[in-house]
Amino acid sequence: MLILTANAADTVRQLMARACASAEPHAGVRISAAQARPADTSVEITLVDEPETTDRTVEEAGARVFVDEGTAEFLEDKVLDAAVDARGVRFTILAQESGARGEGE
């Protein structure tokens, strides 16, 4: 299953706090295959109020990430990281290292 780094979890929580003033209880970010490119080379990350019925949900430290069914297999052995700079938020998908876990990364 996809693992979130501490940076990714913090960034997702911050994005959701800004985007969802009403703090929707099922809100999160959704990762899906980019429509213009194959799923194994590009994904889209969007803010959503709730997951699609077939999405897989990854929760880490209060952050919710929904992964669409078609992208879940590709992300099965990946890590989602995030960085914020002057241009905005940048999410990066990395390969998991042996024994990798989301806590404390």
Residue pairs with C-beta under 8 A, 6 or more apart in sequence:
1 56
1 58
1 76
2 31
2 58
2 65
2 67
2 75
2 76
2 78
2 79
2 80
3 58
3 60
3 78
3 79
3 80
3 96
3 100
3 101
3 102
3 105
4 12
4 58
4 60
4 61
4 63
4 65
4 79
4 80
4 102
5 79
5 80
5 81
5 82
5 102
5 105
6 61
6 102
6 103
6 104
6 105
7 81
7 82
7 83
7 105
8 60
8 63
8 65
8 80
8 81
8 82
8 91
9 60
9 61
9 62
9 63
9 102
10 61
10 63
10 82
11 63
11 82
11 83
11 84
11 89
11 91
12 28
12 29
12 63
12 64
12 65
12 82
13 61
13 62
13 63
15 29
15 47
15 89
16 23
16 27
16 28
16 29
16 47
16 63
16 64
17 23
19 27
19 47
20 27
20 47
20 49
24 49
24 50
26 49
26 50
26 51
26 64
27 47
27 48
27 49
27 50
27 64
28 47
28 48
28 51
28 57
28 63
28 64
28 65
28 66
29 45
29 46
29 47
29 48
29 64
29 65
29 66
30 45
30 46
30 47
30 48
30 51
30 52
30 55
30 65
30 66
30 67
30 68
31 43
31 44
31 45
31 65
31 66
31 67
31 68
31 71
31 75
31 80
32 43
32 44
32 46
32 67
32 68
32 70
32 71
33 39
33 42
33 43
33 44
33 68
33 70
33 71
34 42
34 43
34 44
35 44
36 42
39 70
39 71
39 74
40 74
43 71
43 74
43 75
43 93
45 91
48 66
51 57
51 66
52 66
52 68
54 68
54 69
55 66
55 67
55 68
55 69
56 66
56 67
56 69
56 72
57 64
57 65
57 66
57 67
58 64
58 65
58 66
58 67
59 65
60 102
61 102
65 80
67 75
75 93
77 95
77 96
78 93
78 94
78 95
78 96
79 93
79 94
79 95
79 96
79 100
79 105
80 91
80 92
80 93
81 91
81 92
81 93
81 94
82 89
82 90
82 91
82 92
83 89
83 90
83 92
84 90
